[in-house]
Amino acid sequence: MGLTRGFSSVFFLIFLFALATNAQEERRIKIFDVSKYGAVADGRTDNTKAFREAWDDACKWQEGKARVRVYVPIGTFYLKLSDIYWHVNRLVVTGGGILDGQGSSAWTRNSCREGSSNCGEFPVVNDITSLDSKTTHFLMFGCSNINISNVVISAPGDSPNTDGIKIGSSNRIKISRTQIDTGDDCVSILSGSSYIDIYDVFCGPGHGISVGSLGKYPNEENVYGLTVKNCTFSRTRNGVRIKTWGSSFASIAAGFTSENIFMNNVENPIIIDQQYCPEANCLQVPSHVQIKDITYKNIWGVSSTKVAVKFECSKSSPCKNVVLTDINLSYNGVDDVTISECSNVNGASYGRHSPPSCV
């Protein structure tokens, strides 16, 4: 079933794209069938050119107000995805099937685990499975009004840099009823993103749901309007996390709510880290990212470390209006031995708290 070629191979099984100009305009559908462009479902032929041409023609279609669909028939399609771009609104991906990135051929050559700043980017690709991507499974940049639901994302916990869903400069993204097992962030929300709703998501293994890292580059756009609800984190490195670099570059991260969340043996269930530094020789300077208006409500379960709540905020830009309500996190199943650690944070606490709140 198709040998990998370099780091850019990918298998598509029963893959269906649908690009809609307006959800209410369903009278006409223009179909672009990749097989009509020469795509062959034999698991060996490189179909990159056929997929790219079908995608490009669909994006250029402007006749009337027809919905546009790029259709992939049943079969196993091999292609390199480096030249197919996703700068679209109102995208629907459905039809069942598996996107197999065959990432194990590349993971051993990825130096991200060693803290290298030269990790390299490997090409990657309603009811879709993304399996063993070489790096990020789903990357959304410059997107609006996208729903992701009933998706399975799977990679081993020790696979480097295999973020489940990475979102940057995008707005009004909804992720629901999705299972994410990966070696990096289950969901990563980067600069310029707003109105992101995540609910009914299972995360684990992985590094949790993270905002950031922010503040590494100048002129980063703000992040605001994130909701994480009714989610489960199991044996992850982090639960709900905000991370920023120590640097002089300023931006704002605000208006986040994490509610009704179960933690199962999570290392850092609730964490704000404004001295994030996965590399060697980071600058030890205060972060200038302003974090404010953050709410944590009804979060319970088991922490695999004693520090269940940690707010390490910036001395130059302290966290503002951090509110905790009804937090109940035990340490390895034993009550009342977890602790909270706080620095440079102000806010309020309500209801029951285990560990005792330091806000």
Residue pairs with C-beta under 8 A, 6 or more apart in sequence:
1 11
1 43
1 76
2 9
2 11
2 43
2 44
2 76
2 78
3 9
3 44
4 102
4 105
5 46
5 80
7 105
7 106
7 109
7 122
7 123
7 134
8 80
8 81
8 82
8 122
8 123
9 78
9 79
9 80
9 102
9 105
10 78
10 79
10 80
10 81
10 99
10 100
10 101
10 102
10 123
10 124
10 125
11 43
11 76
11 77
11 78
11 98
11 99
11 100
11 102
12 72
12 76
12 77
12 79
12 97
12 99
12 125
13 75
13 76
13 77
13 97
13 98
13 99
13 100
14 72
14 74
14 75
14 95
14 96
14 97
14 98
15 72
15 77
15 95
15 97
15 99
15 128
16 69
16 71
16 72
16 93
16 94
16 95
16 96
16 97
17 55
17 58
17 69
17 70
17 71
17 72
17 91
17 92
17 93
18 67
18 68
18 69
18 70
18 91
18 92
18 93
18 94
19 58
19 59
19 67
19 68
19 69
19 70
19 88
19 90
19 91
19 92
20 67
20 68
20 90
20 91
20 92
21 65
21 66
21 67
21 68
21 90
22 65
22 67
22 90
23 90
25 65
25 66
25 67
26 67
27 66
28 64
28 65
28 66
28 67
29 66
29 67
29 68
29 69
30 58
30 61
30 63
30 66
30 67
30 68
30 69
31 69
31 71
32 54
32 55
32 57
32 58
32 61
32 68
32 69
32 70
32 71
33 54
33 71
33 73
34 47
34 50
34 51
34 54
34 70
34 71
34 72
34 73
34 77
35 41
35 50
35 73
36 54
37 49
37 50
37 51
37 53
37 54
38 47
38 49
38 50
39 45
39 47
39 50
39 51
39 54
39 72
39 77
40 47
40 77
41 73
41 74
41 75
41 76
41 77
42 75
42 76
42 78
43 76
43 77
43 78
44 78
45 78
46 78
46 79
46 80
47 77
47 78
47 79
48 79
48 80
48 81
48 82
48 83
48 84
50 79
51 77
51 79
51 81
51 84
52 83
52 84
54 70
55 70
55 84
55 85
58 68
58 69
58 70
59 68
59 88
61 68
72 95
80 123
81 123
81 124
81 125
82 123
86 139
86 140
86 143
87 141
87 142
87 143
88 143
89 143
89 144
89 145
89 146
90 144
90 145
90 146
91 143
91 146
92 126
92 147
93 126
93 128
93 148
94 126
94 127
94 128
95 127
95 128
96 127
96 128
97 128
97 129
98 128
98 129
98 130
98 131
99 125
99 128
99 129
99 130
99 131
99 133
99 137
100 131
100 132
101 124
101 125
101 130
101 131
101 132
101 133
101 134
101 137
102 132
102 134
103 122
103 132
103 133
103 134
103 135
103 155
103 159
103 162
104 132
104 159
105 134
106 122
106 134
106 135
107 134
107 159
107 160
107 162
110 119
110 120
110 122
110 134
110 135
110 160
110 161
111 118
111 119
111 120
112 119
112 160
112 161
113 160
115 278
115 279
115 280
116 279
117 279
119 160
119 161
121 135
122 134
122 135
123 134
124 133
124 134
124 135
124 136
124 137
124 139
125 133
125 137
126 147
126 149
126 150
126 151
127 150
127 151
128 151
128 152
129 151
129 152
129 153
129 154
130 137
130 138
130 151
130 152
130 153
130 154
131 154
131 155
132 154
132 155
132 156
132 159
133 155
133 162
134 162
135 161
135 162
135 163
136 161
136 162
136 163
136 164
136 165
136 166
137 153
137 155
137 162
137 163
137 164
137 165
137 182
138 148
138 153
138 164
138 165
138 166
139 166
139 168
140 146
140 165
140 166
140 167
140 168
140 170
140 173
141 167
141 168
141 169
141 170
142 168
142 169
142 170
143 167
143 170
143 173
144 170
144 171
144 172
145 172
146 170
146 172
146 173
146 174
147 173
147 174
147 176
148 165
148 173
148 174
148 175
148 176
148 178
149 174
149 175
149 176
149 177
149 178
150 177
150 178
151 178
151 179
152 178
152 179
153 164
153 165
153 178
153 179
153 180
153 181
153 182
153 186
154 179
154 181
154 182
155 162
155 181
155 182
155 183
156 181
156 183
156 205
157 181
157 182
157 183
157 205
157 206
158 183
159 182
159 183
159 184
160 183
160 184
161 183
161 184
162 182
162 183
162 184
163 182
163 184
163 185
163 186
163 187
163 188
164 180
164 182
164 184
164 185
164 186
164 187
164 203
164 206
165 175
165 180
165 186
165 187
165 188
166 185
166 187
166 188
166 190
167 173
167 187
167 188
167 189
167 190
167 193
167 196
168 190
168 191
168 192
168 193
169 190
169 191
169 192
169 193
169 221
170 192
170 193
170 196
171 193
171 194
171 195
171 196
172 194
172 195
173 193
173 195
173 196
173 197
174 196
174 197
174 198
175 187
175 196
175 197
175 198
175 199
175 201
176 197
176 198
176 199
176 200
176 201
177 200
177 201
178 200
178 201
178 202
179 201
179 202
180 186
180 187
180 201
180 202
180 203
180 204
180 206
181 204
181 205
181 206
182 205
182 206
183 205
183 206
184 206
184 207
185 206
185 207
185 208
185 209
185 210
186 201
186 203
186 204
186 206
186 207
186 208
186 209
186 236
187 198
187 201
187 203
187 209
187 210
188 210
188 212
189 196
189 209
189 210
189 211
189 212
189 223
189 226
190 212
190 214
190 223
191 214
191 220
191 221
191 222
191 223
191 251
192 220
192 221
192 222
192 223
193 223
193 226
194 222
194 223
194 224
194 225
195 225
196 225
196 226
196 227
197 227
197 229
198 209
198 226
198 227
198 228
198 229
198 231
199 227
199 228
199 229
199 230
199 231
200 230
200 231
201 209
201 228
201 231
201 232
202 231
202 232
202 234
203 209
203 231
203 232
203 233
203 234
203 236
204 232
204 233
204 234
204 235
204 236
204 264
205 234
205 235
205 236
206 236
206 237
207 236
207 237
207 238
207 241
208 233
208 236
208 237
208 238
208 239
208 240
208 241
208 266
208 268
209 228
209 231
209 233
209 239
209 240
209 241
210 238
210 241
210 242
210 243
211 223
211 226
211 241
211 242
211 243
211 253
211 256
212 223
212 241
212 242
212 243
212 244
212 253
212 276
213 243
213 244
213 245
213 276
214 220
214 223
214 243
214 244
214 245
214 251
214 253
214 289
215 244
215 245
215 246
215 247
215 249
215 250
215 251
215 287
215 288
215 289
216 245
216 247
216 249
217 249
218 249
219 249
220 249
220 251
221 251
222 251
222 252
222 253
222 254
223 251
223 252
223 253
223 254
224 252
224 253
224 254
224 255
224 256
225 255
225 256
226 255
226 256
226 257
227 256
227 257
227 259
228 240
228 256
228 257
228 258
228 259
228 261
229 257
229 258
229 259
229 260
229 261
230 259
230 260
230 261
231 260
231 261
231 262
232 261
232 262
232 264
233 239
233 261
233 262
233 263
233 264
233 266
233 269
233 301
234 264
234 265
234 266
235 264
235 265
235 266
235 304
236 266
236 267
237 266
237 267
237 268
238 266
238 267
238 268
238 269
238 271
239 261
239 263
239 266
239 268
239 269
239 270
239 271
239 299
240 258
240 261
240 269
240 270
240 271
240 296
240 299
241 268
241 271
241 272
241 273
242 253
242 256
242 271
242 272
242 273
242 291
242 294
243 272
243 273
243 274
243 276
244 253
244 273
244 274
244 276
244 287
244 289
244 291
244 314
245 276
245 277
245 282
245 287
246 274
246 275
246 276
246 277
246 282
246 283
246 284
246 285
246 286
246 287
247 283
247 285
247 287
247 288
248 285
248 288
249 288
249 289
250 288
250 289
250 290
250 317
251 288
251 289
251 290
252 289
252 290
252 291
252 292
253 289
253 290
253 291
253 292
254 290
254 291
254 292
254 293
254 294
255 293
256 293
256 294
256 295
257 295
257 297
258 270
258 295
258 296
258 297
258 299
259 295
259 296
259 297
259 298
259 299
260 297
260 298
260 299
261 298
261 299
261 300
261 301
262 300
262 301
263 269
263 299
263 300
263 301
263 302
263 303
263 329
264 301
264 302
265 302
265 303
265 304
265 332
266 301
266 302
266 303
266 304
267 303
267 304
267 305
268 303
268 305
268 307
268 310
269 299
269 301
269 303
269 308
269 309
269 329
270 296
270 299
270 308
270 309
270 310
270 327
270 329
271 309
271 310
271 311
271 312
272 291
272 294
272 310
272 311
272 312
272 313
272 319
272 322
272 345
273 310
273 312
274 286
274 287
274 289
274 291
274 312
274 313
274 314
274 317
274 319
274 344
275 284
275 287
275 312
286 314
286 315
286 316
286 317
287 314
287 316
287 317
288 314
288 316
288 317
289 314
289 317
290 317
290 320
291 313
291 314
291 317
291 319
291 320
291 322
292 319
292 320
292 321
293 320
293 321
294 319
294 321
294 322
294 323
294 347
295 322
295 323
295 324
295 325
296 322
296 323
296 324
296 325
296 327
297 323
297 324
297 325
297 326
298 325
298 326
299 326
299 327
299 328
299 329
300 326
300 327
300 328
300 329
301 328
301 329
301 330
302 329
302 330
302 331
302 332
302 333
303 329
303 330
303 331
303 332
303 338
304 331
304 332
305 331
306 331
306 337
306 338
306 339
307 338
307 339
307 340
307 341
308 329
308 331
308 338
308 339
308 340
308 355
309 324
309 327
309 329
309 338
309 340
309 341
309 355
309 357
309 358
310 340
310 341
310 342
311 319
311 322
311 340
311 341
311 342
311 343
311 345
311 358
311 359
312 341
312 343
312 344
313 319
313 342
313 343
313 344
313 345
314 344
315 343
315 344
318 344
318 345
318 346
319 344
319 345
319 346
319 347
320 346
320 347
321 346
321 347
322 345
322 346
322 347
322 359
323 347
323 348
323 349
323 350
323 359
324 347
324 348
324 349
324 350
324 353
324 357
324 359
325 349
325 350
325 351
326 350
326 351
326 352
326 353
327 351
327 352
327 353
327 354
327 355
327 357
328 352
328 353
328 354
329 338
329 354
329 355
330 336
330 337
330 338
330 354
331 337
331 338
335 354
336 354
336 355
338 354
338 355
339 355
339 356
340 355
340 356
340 357
340 358
340 359
341 358
342 358
342 359
345 359
346 359
347 359
348 359
349 357
349 359
